[in-house]
Amino acid sequence: MADTKQADETADAKQAAKAERTAARLAKRISAFSKEHGGAEGQIAHLGERGARIVLVGEDGGWGDVVAPDMEIAAKAVEKSGITVHEDFDGEFAAKVRTGPYEWSRMAGIQVGGPRNT
């Protein structure tokens, strides 16, 4: 019985260490984005079994995202990066996003002469 408990504790410790490394790696990417765009804010969205999406919006209006394996790791990553996190992607936060011709043509697709989604 004691062997099983020790094996479980070892597995839990390994899993926690892996989660910490993943959060640190994501935080590094978030910090790099923030530095490149003069600061950044974010919002975490649950993606179901796929994990969590961290949407990033830079002070210059540039945007991007990173995907974490779960909500807990996503929360740790944004905490480590030091960015402001919003509950929702709306209002003033959403208004900061600046899209260019590429995004507009991809969103509209062939309806306005943009490239096909093939």
PyRosetta script that sets phi, psi and omega in degrees:
from pyrosetta import init, pose_from_sequence

init()
pose = pose_from_sequence("MADTKQADETADAKQAAKAERTAARLAKRISAFSKEHGGAEGQIAHLGERGARIVLVGEDGGWGDVVAPDMEIAAKAVEKSGITVHEDFDGEFAAKVRTGPYEWSRMAGIQVGGPRNT")
pose.set_psi(1, -41.6)
pose.set_omega(1, -179.7)
pose.set_phi(2, -64.8)
pose.set_psi(2, -35.9)
pose.set_omega(2, 179.4)
pose.set_phi(3, -62.6)
pose.set_psi(3, -40.1)
pose.set_omega(3, 179.6)
pose.set_phi(4, -64.4)
pose.set_psi(4, -43.3)
pose.set_omega(4, -179.9)
pose.set_phi(5, -63.3)
pose.set_psi(5, -42.2)
pose.set_omega(5, -179.8)
pose.set_phi(6, -66.1)
pose.set_psi(6, -40.2)
pose.set_omega(6, 178.2)
pose.set_phi(7, -64.3)
pose.set_psi(7, -40.6)
pose.set_omega(7, 177.7)
pose.set_phi(8, -63.5)
pose.set_psi(8, -42.3)
pose.set_omega(8, 179.6)
pose.set_phi(9, -65.0)
pose.set_psi(9, -38.9)
pose.set_omega(9, 178.0)
pose.set_phi(10, -65.2)
pose.set_psi(10, -44.6)
pose.set_omega(10, 178.8)
pose.set_phi(11, -62.9)
pose.set_psi(11, -41.3)
pose.set_omega(11, 178.2)
pose.set_phi(12, -63.7)
pose.set_psi(12, -40.9)
pose.set_omega(12, 179.5)
pose.set_phi(13, -64.9)
pose.set_psi(13, -41.6)
pose.set_omega(13, 178.5)
pose.set_phi(14, -64.3)
pose.set_psi(14, -42.4)
pose.set_omega(14, -179.9)
pose.set_phi(15, -65.0)
pose.set_psi(15, -40.2)
pose.set_omega(15, 178.6)
pose.set_phi(16, -65.7)
pose.set_psi(16, -40.0)
pose.set_omega(16, 178.9)
pose.set_phi(17, -65.5)
pose.set_psi(17, -39.7)
pose.set_omega(17, 178.3)
pose.set_phi(18, -64.5)
pose.set_psi(18, -42.9)
pose.set_omega(18, 179.1)
pose.set_phi(19, -62.6)
pose.set_psi(19, -39.3)
pose.set_omega(19, 178.9)
pose.set_phi(20, -65.3)
pose.set_psi(20, -41.4)
pose.set_omega(20, 177.7)
pose.set_phi(21, -64.5)
pose.set_psi(21, -41.5)
pose.set_omega(21, 178.9)
pose.set_phi(22, -63.0)
pose.set_psi(22, -44.9)
pose.set_omega(22, 178.9)
pose.set_phi(23, -62.3)
pose.set_psi(23, -40.2)
pose.set_omega(23, 179.1)
pose.set_phi(24, -65.4)
pose.set_psi(24, -40.9)
pose.set_omega(24, 178.8)
pose.set_phi(25, -64.2)
pose.set_psi(25, -43.5)
pose.set_omega(25, 178.1)
pose.set_phi(26, -65.6)
pose.set_psi(26, -40.6)
pose.set_omega(26, 179.0)
pose.set_phi(27, -61.4)
pose.set_psi(27, -37.2)
pose.set_omega(27, 177.9)
pose.set_phi(28, -63.6)
pose.set_psi(28, -42.1)
pose.set_omega(28, 178.3)
pose.set_phi(29, -66.3)
pose.set_psi(29, -41.3)
pose.set_omega(29, 179.1)
pose.set_phi(30, -64.1)
pose.set_psi(30, -44.2)
pose.set_omega(30, 179.4)
pose.set_phi(31, -63.0)
pose.set_psi(31, -39.0)
pose.set_omega(31, 177.8)
pose.set_phi(32, -63.8)
pose.set_psi(32, -42.7)
pose.set_omega(32, 176.9)
pose.set_phi(33, -60.5)
pose.set_psi(33, -46.6)
pose.set_omega(33, -179.0)
pose.set_phi(34, -60.1)
pose.set_psi(34, -43.9)
pose.set_omega(34, 179.4)
pose.set_phi(35, -63.7)
pose.set_psi(35, -41.5)
pose.set_omega(35, -178.8)
pose.set_phi(36, -67.0)
pose.set_psi(36, -29.4)
pose.set_omega(36, -173.8)
pose.set_phi(37, -111.2)
pose.set_psi(37, 18.2)
pose.set_omega(37, 175.9)
pose.set_phi(38, 71.6)
pose.set_psi(38, 26.8)
pose.set_omega(38, -176.5)
pose.set_phi(39, 114.5)
pose.set_psi(39, 162.7)
pose.set_omega(39, -179.3)
pose.set_phi(40, -155.6)
pose.set_psi(40, 158.5)
pose.set_omega(40, 172.6)
pose.set_phi(41, -129.1)
pose.set_psi(41, 162.7)
pose.set_omega(41, -177.9)
pose.set_phi(42, -146.5)
pose.set_psi(42, 173.1)
pose.set_omega(42, 175.9)
pose.set_phi(43, -147.9)
pose.set_psi(43, 135.5)
pose.set_omega(43, -179.5)
pose.set_phi(44, -101.2)
pose.set_psi(44, 128.9)
pose.set_omega(44, 179.3)
pose.set_phi(45, -122.3)
pose.set_psi(45, 134.1)
pose.set_omega(45, 178.8)
pose.set_phi(46, -73.0)
pose.set_psi(46, 131.7)
pose.set_omega(46, 179.7)
pose.set_phi(47, -109.0)
pose.set_psi(47, 17.0)
pose.set_omega(47, -177.6)
pose.set_phi(48, 75.9)
pose.set_psi(48, -137.7)
pose.set_omega(48, -178.5)
pose.set_phi(49, -64.5)
pose.set_psi(49, -23.2)
pose.set_omega(49, -178.1)
pose.set_phi(50, -73.6)
pose.set_psi(50, -18.4)
pose.set_omega(50, 178.6)
pose.set_phi(51, 122.2)
pose.set_psi(51, -134.5)
pose.set_omega(51, -176.8)
pose.set_phi(52, -138.9)
pose.set_psi(52, 141.0)
pose.set_omega(52, 178.9)
pose.set_phi(53, -104.2)
pose.set_psi(53, 128.3)
pose.set_omega(53, 175.8)
pose.set_phi(54, -103.8)
pose.set_psi(54, 107.2)
pose.set_omega(54, 179.0)
pose.set_phi(55, -85.8)
pose.set_psi(55, 129.6)
pose.set_omega(55, -177.7)
pose.set_phi(56, -115.5)
pose.set_psi(56, 136.3)
pose.set_omega(56, 176.0)
pose.set_phi(57, -128.6)
pose.set_psi(57, 120.4)
pose.set_omega(57, -179.9)
pose.set_phi(58, -80.0)
pose.set_psi(58, 162.2)
pose.set_omega(58, 177.9)
pose.set_phi(59, -62.4)
pose.set_psi(59, -24.8)
pose.set_omega(59, 178.9)
pose.set_phi(60, -87.3)
pose.set_psi(60, 3.3)
pose.set_omega(60, 179.4)
pose.set_phi(61, 92.9)
pose.set_psi(61, -8.9)
pose.set_omega(61, 176.6)
pose.set_phi(62, -66.6)
pose.set_psi(62, 150.9)
pose.set_omega(62, -178.0)
pose.set_phi(63, -141.0)
pose.set_psi(63, 161.4)
pose.set_omega(63, 179.5)
pose.set_phi(64, -171.7)
pose.set_psi(64, -174.5)
pose.set_omega(64, 177.9)
pose.set_phi(65, -154.4)
pose.set_psi(65, 162.1)
pose.set_omega(65, 171.8)
pose.set_phi(66, -135.2)
pose.set_psi(66, 152.3)
pose.set_omega(66, -179.1)
pose.set_phi(67, -114.6)
pose.set_psi(67, 130.7)
pose.set_omega(67, 177.7)
pose.set_phi(68, -106.4)
pose.set_psi(68, 154.8)
pose.set_omega(68, -179.2)
pose.set_phi(69, -64.9)
pose.set_psi(69, -27.0)
pose.set_omega(69, 177.7)
pose.set_phi(70, -157.9)
pose.set_psi(70, 171.9)
pose.set_omega(70, -176.3)
pose.set_phi(71, -64.9)
pose.set_psi(71, -36.8)
pose.set_omega(71, -178.7)
pose.set_phi(72, -64.0)
pose.set_psi(72, -45.6)
pose.set_omega(72, 178.9)
pose.set_phi(73, -66.3)
pose.set_psi(73, -38.8)
pose.set_omega(73, 177.8)
pose.set_phi(74, -60.9)
pose.set_psi(74, -44.4)
pose.set_omega(74, 179.3)
pose.set_phi(75, -63.1)
pose.set_psi(75, -41.4)
pose.set_omega(75, 177.7)
pose.set_phi(76, -63.8)
pose.set_psi(76, -39.5)
pose.set_omega(76, -178.3)
pose.set_phi(77, -64.5)
pose.set_psi(77, -46.4)
pose.set_omega(77, -179.6)
pose.set_phi(78, -69.1)
pose.set_psi(78, -32.4)
pose.set_omega(78, 176.6)
pose.set_phi(79, -64.9)
pose.set_psi(79, -45.3)
pose.set_omega(79, 179.1)
pose.set_phi(80, -63.8)
pose.set_psi(80, -35.4)
pose.set_omega(80, -177.8)
pose.set_phi(81, -76.1)
pose.set_psi(81, -23.2)
pose.set_omega(81, 177.3)
pose.set_phi(82, 82.3)
pose.set_psi(82, 12.8)
pose.set_omega(82, 179.6)
pose.set_phi(83, -81.5)
pose.set_psi(83, 160.3)
pose.set_omega(83, 174.3)
pose.set_phi(84, -77.1)
pose.set_psi(84, 135.2)
pose.set_omega(84, -179.4)
pose.set_phi(85, -115.1)
pose.set_psi(85, 131.6)
pose.set_omega(85, 178.8)
pose.set_phi(86, -101.1)
pose.set_psi(86, 150.1)
pose.set_omega(86, 177.9)
pose.set_phi(87, -71.1)
pose.set_psi(87, -38.8)
pose.set_omega(87, -176.6)
pose.set_phi(88, -129.4)
pose.set_psi(88, 158.5)
pose.set_omega(88, 176.8)
pose.set_phi(89, -100.7)
pose.set_psi(89, 76.6)
pose.set_omega(89, -179.8)
pose.set_phi(90, -153.4)
pose.set_psi(90, 179.5)
pose.set_omega(90, 175.6)
pose.set_phi(91, 62.3)
pose.set_psi(91, -138.9)
pose.set_omega(91, -176.7)
pose.set_phi(92, -61.0)
pose.set_psi(92, -36.2)
pose.set_omega(92, -179.6)
pose.set_phi(93, -62.3)
pose.set_psi(93, -50.2)
pose.set_omega(93, -179.9)
pose.set_phi(94, -65.2)
pose.set_psi(94, -32.1)
pose.set_omega(94, -178.8)
pose.set_phi(95, -68.4)
pose.set_psi(95, -16.3)
pose.set_omega(95, 179.4)
pose.set_phi(96, -74.0)
pose.set_psi(96, -19.6)
pose.set_omega(96, -177.2)
pose.set_phi(97, -68.8)
pose.set_psi(97, 131.1)
pose.set_omega(97, 176.6)
pose.set_phi(98, -115.2)
pose.set_psi(98, 120.2)
pose.set_omega(98, 178.1)
pose.set_phi(99, -105.2)
pose.set_psi(99, 152.4)
pose.set_omega(99, -179.6)
pose.set_phi(100, -113.1)
pose.set_psi(100, -172.3)
pose.set_omega(100, -178.8)
pose.set_phi(101, -58.3)
pose.set_psi(101, -36.3)
pose.set_omega(101, -179.8)
pose.set_phi(102, -60.5)
pose.set_psi(102, -50.0)
pose.set_omega(102, -178.7)
pose.set_phi(103, -62.2)
pose.set_psi(103, -42.2)
pose.set_omega(103, -179.3)
pose.set_phi(104, -64.3)
pose.set_psi(104, -40.0)
pose.set_omega(104, -179.7)
pose.set_phi(105, -70.7)
pose.set_psi(105, -34.8)
pose.set_omega(105, 178.7)
pose.set_phi(106, -70.9)
pose.set_psi(106, -36.8)
pose.set_omega(106, -179.7)
pose.set_phi(107, -69.8)
pose.set_psi(107, -40.1)
pose.set_omega(107, -176.6)
pose.set_phi(108, -84.6)
pose.set_psi(108, -25.9)
pose.set_omega(108, 178.3)
pose.set_phi(109, 61.3)
pose.set_psi(109, -141.0)
pose.set_omega(109, -174.6)
pose.set_phi(110, -72.2)
pose.set_psi(110, -12.0)
pose.set_omega(110, -178.6)
pose.set_phi(111, -62.0)
pose.set_psi(111, -31.6)
pose.set_omega(111, -179.9)
pose.set_phi(112, -121.4)
pose.set_psi(112, 24.2)
pose.set_omega(112, 176.4)
pose.set_phi(113, 85.1)
pose.set_psi(113, 14.1)
pose.set_omega(113, 178.4)
pose.set_phi(114, -77.6)
pose.set_psi(114, 173.9)
pose.set_omega(114, 179.8)
pose.set_phi(115, -66.2)
pose.set_psi(115, 147.8)
pose.set_omega(115, 178.1)
pose.set_phi(116, -72.6)
pose.set_psi(116, 150.8)
pose.set_omega(116, 177.4)
pose.set_phi(117, -87.3)
pose.set_psi(117, 62.0)
pose.set_omega(117, -179.6)
pose.set_phi(118, -112.2)
pose.dump_pdb("model.pdb")
